[in-house]
Amino acid sequence: MKEQMEVLECKIESKRNTRIPATFTYPKERESFPLILAAHGFQSSRHEYGMYTKVSERMAEAGIGVMRFDFPGNHESTEPMMAYTPANNLDDMESVMEFTRKNWKIENGKTGILGWSMGGCMASLFSRRHPEIQAMALWAPALCSIDVVQGMGGREHYVETLERAGKNGHCKIELEWCSCDLSGEFLQEMLCLNPFEAIYAYKGSLFLAAGMKDGVVDAQKVRLGAAMAVNAQRVETCWFENGDHDFGTAYGRGKGEPRIAEKLLEDTCNFFVSALGK
């Protein structure tokens, strides 16, 4: 039986004294429930073309709360994209988790995390800060710096961008799918991250999804991530032979492939219910 849900819009204080736009969808009649944090991708939003909205609604109906939020410089954030760095992103995830745990009772501390693309990178790194996270679902995660380099125009373009940012402190990038101003800190920090190490160390339940025709993230590296998760309690995978980085959403610009999107939603929600809903 589906539970009634409540949707609450929040403004959460960050460690930089800014406000993080967030949406909390949770089971209305429960005194306590498991929690999922949802981290979106680069130059996206907490709604993720409707996919995070649907996950949140389905989870709430299953008795699990989902807090999704905008990273600095994205969607409704009032900060510039220059504030978008791995360090700030992880700090915001910390603030969001602290806020939610303070204002709602999390059932037996049950916590999960969801991340898409760059959000998957951030989610894996966040799991190192919080080994108590019991369930982690990563959609086409950027698991190594080479994926980030390739996704931002290739190695030569990334080196040129990094060099310009080194001189000016920032650099504007023009890509087919986005245009924004990035800080030198972002470009430097990304090369120092090691999500693979986080996957290797993770001990909870893990779900990995990728489209084998992904043109942004190397799907074979996602498969490698699944093979490296030797310490995880269990690992589930969802591979789409004809899928791309958009997982059938067409990034909200067309009809896309609804069957891919629905399969991903169904498998992800079943994973979280199995890991957190017992």
N, C-alpha and C positions, 0 to 999 in steps of 0.2 A: 504493500500500500504506500502510495506517495505521500510524503509529509508536506505540510504547508511551509512555504518559505517566506522569508523577509529579505528585502533588498535595501541596504543602507549605504548612502553616499557619505564618505568621510574625507576629512582633511587631517592628515597625520603629520605631526611635527617631526622634522628631520634633525639630524645632528648638526646641520648647517643653519638651523633656525628658519627653514623654509617649510612649506606645506606640501605634503605628498598627496595628490589626488588618488582616492581609492574607492573601491566598491566592495562591500561585504555582503555576500549572499549566504544565508544560513537557515537551518530548520527553526521555524518560529516557535514551536511548542516545546522544544527541548531545553532543559536547564544546562546541559553540557553536551558537547559533541566534538568529534575530531576536527582538525583544522588542516586546510591546504593553502599554501601560499602559491600564487601564480605569477611568474616572472615573464614578461613579454620580450619580444625580440627588438633588434636595432631599428630605430625610426618607426616604431609601431605604437601600440596602445594597450591598455589593460583589457580591452575588449577582443583584440586579435581577430579582426574580421568576423566577429560573432562567435568564434570557436571557444574563447574563454568564457563568454557569456553563457553559452550552451553547457559547457562543462560545469560552471557554477550552479546553474539551475538544476541540472541532473543530480549533482552531488547533494545539494540542499534537500531535494526530494528524497534522497537516500539517507538523509540524516547526517550529512557532513558539511561543514562550513567552508567557503572559499573566499579568501581575501586576495583581490587583484588590485594592482596599483600601477601608476605611470612612473617610469624612471625619469631622471632629470632631463629636461629638454625635449621630452616626448609628449605628444598629445596635449593634455590639459595642464601639464607642468608649467609653472611660471618661470622656471629657470631656463637659461640658455643651454643649447646643446653642448656648449663648452664645459658644462658641469657634469656631463655624461662621462664618467670614468669608472673603471672597475671598482676602485676604492669607494667612491660615492654610491655606486649601485649596491654594493654589499652593505654599506652603512644604512641605506634606505631599507633594505630587506630586514635588517636588524630592527630598525625603528618600527616597521610595520608589524613584525612578529611580536615585539614587546607591547605595542599598543593593543593588539588583538588579545594576547594572553592576559593583559591587565583588565580588559573590559568584558571578556567573556570567559566562561569556564570551559577549558579544553579537557574533554573526557580522557582521563588517565594519561594526559600529556600526549595523546596520539596526534602526530604531526606528519604531514606530507608536503611535497613541493612539486610544482609543475613548471617546466621551462621550455620555451620554443626558441631555437636558433641561438642568438646571443643570450637570450634568457636561459637557455639550457646550460650554457657555459657558466652563467652566474649561479644557477641553481646547484650545479655540481660543486662549485667552489664554496657555496653557502653550507653545503652538507658537511664540509670539513670543520666549519665553525660549530655546527650543531649535529654531533654524532647521534643525538637522540631521534633525528628524523627517521621515521620508519618506512616511508614510501616515497620514491622519487621517480617521476615520469619525465623523460626528456624527448622532445620532438625535434628531430634534425639539429641536435646540439652542436655548437662549435666547440670541439674537444681539443683543438690544438691551435697554436698561433698561425700555422700555415693556412688553415681554413679562413681565418680572419683576413690574412694577407690576400689570398686568392679572391675572397668575396669583395674586397675593396679595390679591385682593378688589377690584381696580380702583383708580383714581387717588385718589378721596376717602378710601377706607379706608387706602391706603398713606400718604397725607399725615398722616392722624390718627395712624397707627402711628408714623411717623417723628417727629412732634411729641411723642408720649408718651415715645418712646425718648430724645429729646433732653433731656427733663426728668429721666428716671430712669436713663438709661444702657442700658435694655433695655425690651422690651415683649412681652407675651404675645399671640400671634395665634391666633385661632380660625377655621379655615377648614373647608370641607366635607370636605377630604381630609387635614387634619392639624391638630394643636394643639401649639405649641411656643413657647419663649421665645427671642426674637431680640435680638441686641445692636444698639445704635445704629450701631456700626461696620459691621455687615453691611448695614443699610438705607442708610447713606450711601455705602459703597464701591460697592454695586451700581449706583447712579446714575452713577458716574464711569467705569464700565467701557465698553470699546468693542470687543466681539468682531468687529463688522463690519470694523474696521480690521485685526484679526488675520487674518481670512479674506482680505482684499484683499492682504495682504503674504505670505501663505503660498505656498510654491513647490513643495511636494511633491504627492503624489497625494491627492485629496480625494473623500470619499464623503458625501453628504447624503441623509437620509431624513426624511420627514414624512408624517403623516396629514392629509389635506385637511379633515377634520372635527375637528381638534385643538381642544379647548376650553381648553387651558392656554397653548400657544405658538401664535402666529400662523404658520400654514403658509406664507403668502405671504412672510413675512420669511425663511423658510428657503429658499424659491425665489429670493428676492432675493440671499441669501448665495451661492447657486450662480452667479448671474449676475455677482456681484462678484469671484469667484475668478479674476480674469483673469491672475494670475501663477502659478497652480497648473500643475503639470506636466500633469495631467489631472483632469477632474471627472466623477464618476459620481453619478447621482441615483436615488432610489427613492421614488416618490410613490404613496400609497395613497388612492384616491378616497373610499373608505368607512372609512378608518382614523382612529383617534383617537390621543391622546397615549400610550395604553397599548400600542400596536402589537399588539393582539390578546391581550395577557396578562390583561386584566381586573384588573390589579394583584394577581394571585394570589387574587382573591375569587370567581372563577367560571370557566366554561369558556372565555370569550373567543372569539377568532377565530384558531384555530391556523394557518390558512392564511396570515394576515398575518404572524404571528410567524415561521413557517418561511421565508417568502419573504425577510423581513428578515435572518434568520440566514444563509440561503444566499448572498444578495447581498453581505452584509458580509464573510463568510468568504472568498468568491471574490475580493473586492476586496483583502483583506489578503494572500492567497496570491499574487495577481498582482503586488502592489506590493513585497512583502517576501520572498516565497518563492523567487524565481528564483536 
